[in-house]
């Protein structure tokens, strides 16, 4: 059974791109943090790929929510954001990688996911 990855991203083109790159995994997509949290309550994923700037609560709100529960605090998170450079110092142990949407390649995405899922 392949790993379950939640992609939380409100840009449809980026969702398509990430889904294509991660096609060897089971990928579920969410355009906002509220829908993602509701899904996590039903099924905890193996990995979350998270944009920070979202409609509604930010990606940081989702991170805080995940960290507040023991069953989700260890879910690895990859931040995928156009603000990646500014976020480098802000992230903590739950974030295993920060990818810059502007410069990341499909290989960067695959490598980060493989590393996070080890």
C-alpha positions as CSV (number, residue, x, y, z in Angstrom):
1,X,0.0,0.0,0.0
2,X,1.4,3.4,-0.9
3,X,1.9,6.2,1.5
4,X,-1.0,8.7,2.0
5,X,0.0,12.3,1.3
6,X,-2.2,15.3,2.0
7,X,-1.5,18.3,-0.2
8,X,-2.9,21.5,1.3
9,X,-2.6,24.1,-1.5
10,X,-5.1,26.7,-2.9
11,X,-3.4,27.1,-6.3
12,X,-5.0,24.7,-8.7
13,X,-2.0,24.6,-11.0
14,X,0.3,23.8,-8.1
15,X,-2.1,21.1,-6.9
16,X,-2.0,19.5,-10.4
17,X,1.8,19.7,-10.5
18,X,2.3,18.2,-7.0
19,X,-0.2,15.4,-7.7
20,X,1.5,14.5,-11.0
21,X,5.0,14.5,-9.4
22,X,3.7,12.4,-6.4
23,X,1.6,10.0,-8.5
24,X,3.4,6.9,-7.1
25,X,1.7,7.8,-3.7
26,X,-2.0,8.1,-2.7
27,X,-2.5,11.9,-2.8
28,X,-5.5,13.7,-1.4
29,X,-5.8,17.5,-2.0
30,X,-7.3,20.2,0.1
31,X,-7.6,23.9,-0.8
32,X,-7.8,25.1,2.8
33,X,-6.7,24.1,6.3
34,X,-10.1,23.6,7.7
35,X,-10.9,20.8,5.2
36,X,-7.4,19.3,5.8
37,X,-8.0,19.2,9.6
38,X,-11.4,17.6,9.1
39,X,-9.7,14.9,6.9
40,X,-6.9,14.4,9.4
41,X,-9.5,13.8,12.1
42,X,-10.8,10.8,10.0
43,X,-7.5,9.5,8.6
44,X,-4.0,10.6,9.7
45,X,-1.7,10.8,6.6
46,X,1.8,9.7,6.3
47,X,3.0,13.1,5.1
48,X,1.5,16.6,4.6
49,X,2.7,19.0,1.9
50,X,1.6,22.4,3.1
51,X,1.4,25.9,1.6
52,X,1.5,28.7,4.2
53,X,-0.6,31.3,2.5
54,X,-4.1,29.8,2.2
55,X,-7.7,31.1,2.1
56,X,-8.9,31.0,5.7
57,X,-6.5,29.9,8.4
58,X,-2.9,29.9,7.4
59,X,-0.6,26.9,7.1
60,X,0.8,27.9,10.4
61,X,-2.6,27.5,12.0
62,X,-2.7,24.0,10.6
63,X,0.8,23.2,11.9
64,X,-0.2,24.4,15.4
65,X,-3.3,22.2,15.3
66,X,-1.3,19.2,14.2
67,X,1.3,19.7,17.0
68,X,-1.4,20.0,19.6
69,X,-2.4,16.3,19.4
70,X,-0.2,13.3,20.2
71,X,-1.6,11.3,17.3
72,X,-0.7,14.0,14.7
73,X,2.3,15.7,16.2
74,X,4.7,13.3,14.5
75,X,3.2,13.6,11.0
76,X,6.1,14.9,8.8
77,X,5.3,18.2,7.0
78,X,7.0,19.7,3.9
79,X,6.3,23.4,3.5
80,X,5.9,24.3,-0.1
81,X,5.8,28.1,-0.3
82,X,6.8,31.1,-2.3
83,X,8.0,32.5,1.0
84,X,10.4,29.7,1.7
85,X,13.4,31.9,2.1
86,X,11.7,33.9,4.9
87,X,10.4,30.7,6.6
88,X,13.8,28.9,7.0
89,X,14.3,30.2,10.5
90,X,10.7,30.0,11.6
91,X,10.1,26.3,11.2
92,X,10.5,23.8,13.9
93,X,11.1,20.0,14.3
94,X,7.8,19.0,12.8
95,X,8.8,20.5,9.4
96,X,11.2,18.2,7.6
97,X,11.7,20.4,4.5
98,X,11.0,23.8,3.1
99,X,10.7,24.0,-0.7
100,X,10.6,27.2,-2.6
101,X,7.7,27.1,-5.2
102,X,9.7,29.4,-7.5
103,X,12.9,27.2,-7.7
104,X,11.8,23.7,-6.8
105,X,12.0,20.9,-9.3
106,X,10.0,17.7,-9.6
107,X,13.1,15.9,-8.3
108,X,13.3,18.2,-5.3
109,X,9.7,17.3,-4.4
110,X,10.2,13.6,-4.9
111,X,13.4,13.6,-2.8
112,X,11.8,15.6,0.0
113,X,8.8,13.2,0.1
114,X,11.0,10.1,0.1
115,X,13.2,11.5,2.9
116,X,10.1,12.5,5.0
117,X,8.5,9.0,4.5
118,X,11.6,7.1,5.8
